[in-house]
Amino acid sequence: MYFTGRLKDCQSAIGCAVSSDLTHWKEVADHPVLMPRKGYFDSWVVEVGTCILNEDGIWLFYNGRDHSSYRIGCALLAYDDPTRVLWRCERAILEPCLNWERRGITPEVTFLAGGVVRVDGKWALYYGAADTVVGVAMTEPSHNFVEPEIERWLSQTLRQFLARFPIPCHWDPSQWMEEVKIVAWAAAVEACQSFREDFGVPKELFVRQRVWNALKDYWRLEQAYGSQTASLDELFSDEKEGWQERLADERVKEAIDHCLFQDLLARLPERERVIIERLFWEKESLTAIAKDLKVSVPRVHQLKEKALARLRAWLQPPSLKNR
């Protein structure tokens, strides 16, 4: 049995116990099987999800958390010694990407609670998202969840991006291609889910801009990680693209900015979101909000400042966050 526990200063760790009757259990060793790893997606928390057995050994699926989100990882353990780790993923196998995984009761959560099954020769992984809904991820998924024209927009935007942005020095070219495809697909799906006609923005521009922004933000992070400091403005000051030129329309830019800000607002904790909306959209006073929420005015002010700090951090370019 694999279980979640605590060890010294760690938030959590995963241990192993054995039993001959499923009633009386004894820990196998005086050390954990898996612990948080500094600098990885599971740097703060590791929690048991489920495990399956095959010819490779024992596949342990677990939840990992850093200080920003919950993700799902996996490790392979030996049959002859269930505490010996043969392999452990360096990147999460599932993380919050889609709109309903990033926004809900608890934002930025994909959480496995025991649901990996074999269906028609494929593996299906059931997981909780944002503590609100249950999703399923499958091996070899089809991509028929977007219209063909959106696939075309995505493909064109991806080609333009790869032609203009150099591969980060610490990436293998083929692996980088696969990585940016995943980033682009996730951004396209999220854009399709969040788009509404009343935004006043052409759907093509909305999807392309979401995909472009996601790719550019990811590139910036990887450049910072690889200690390359080339300026986007210097590298691509002459960049010209038909769809981007259309974004010069101030009305379109304002509409897109408004949509993006609404998405950020949805990521706030519920009480903070309500306070920001009522203060800045409904123009209500701190006193009126405090009365409705049954808290003091200083408390409302404190929550307002926390919400604004979060929004500023999210709006800040990734390259500045790393300075």
Secondary structure, DSSP 8 states (H G I E B T S, - for coil): -EEEE--TT-S-EEEEEE-SSSSS-EES-SS-SB---TTSTTSSEEEEEEEEEETTEEEEEEEEE-SS-EEEEEEEE-SS-TT-EEEE-SS-SB---SHHHHSSSSSSBEE-SS-EEEETTEEEEEEEETTTEEEEEESS---TTS-HHHHHHHHHHHHHHHHHS---TTS-HHHHHHHHHHHHHHHHHHHHHH--GGG-S-HHHHHHHHHHHHHHHHHHHHHHHTT----HHHHTTT---HHHHGGGSHHHHHHHHHHHHHHHHHTS-HHHHHHHHHHHTS---HHHHHHHHTS-HHHHHHHHHHHHHHHHHHHS-HHHHT-
